[in-house]
Amino acid sequence: MNNTSVEKIGCFNTIIDPYNGLTIDSKNLPNTKEEFELNLDFLIEEVKYKRNLIWIYIDITKSDFIPIAISKDFFFHSCDESYVLVVKRIKENAIIPTAANHTLGVGAVVINDKNEILVIKEKISNLGYKLPGGHIDNSEMISTALEREVFEETGVIVEFESIISLGHFYPHQFHKSNLYVLCIAKPKSLEINIQDTQEILDAKWIDVNRYLEDDEVLAYSKAVVFASLEYKGFIKANQEVLCHIKKDFELFFPMESKTLV
């Protein structure tokens, strides 16, 4: 069986994963705690000599199943707004892949034909003006997040051009790391019209040289802007090199790479 195979055990449709484990999706759980415990005991007994792990996605509407799973030596792995993922080691020392250990952010260097850079001031920050940007949502591409965040914070429509810097910060929110992707974007409009008025106090165009001379601007932001003026960064590459992968993805390579652009 491959990692998309479905094996029916008791009432569960289990999917076999690359770690020789079985995954049970929340939609395949029974309706009552009694059925869940009975079938879970059967499942554990059936696979205890064949598999390394059992994963169960428990929907928030069936959170009363969680104590049952914990009593069978399952433990928490990760969660979202609507589910908790628990896992049980059947084989001692079985490999359990690490849960997501970082958040993702994106920021933009946007410079217009007048040599003005687009900057914002946040309501919650007492610092000066900074580059627009924010969180990358689940399943969102970097370029899409960049264009969305700039529009929400400034009302300016931009087009992604390249990645110019990558920052790694720890600790960040939720005791995780943060990866912050700084990008160059081309403005397709100029009018300031803040959409996210709850978080953004002001947005404006300011002369690049004036911005770089401002003592209130963080040295980090200045370094990113300097880099964007001197280098082209990593541009989106020809997606055909991974056309066999049936999922959403983006590839970025240095501007000088001629074979994959």
Secondary structure, DSSP 8 states (H G I E B T S, - for coil): --TT-EEEETTEEEEE-TTSEEEE-GGGS-SSHHHHHHHHHHHHHHHTTT-SEEEEEEEGGGGGGHHHHHHTT-EEEEE-SSEEEEEEESSTT--------EEEEEEEEEB-TTSEEEEEEESS--S--B--EEE--TT--HHHHHHHHHHHHH---EEEEEEEEEEEESS-GGG-EEEEEEEEEEES------S-TTTEEEEEEEEHHHHHH-TTS-HHHHHHHHHHHH---EEE--GGGGTT--S----EEETT--S--
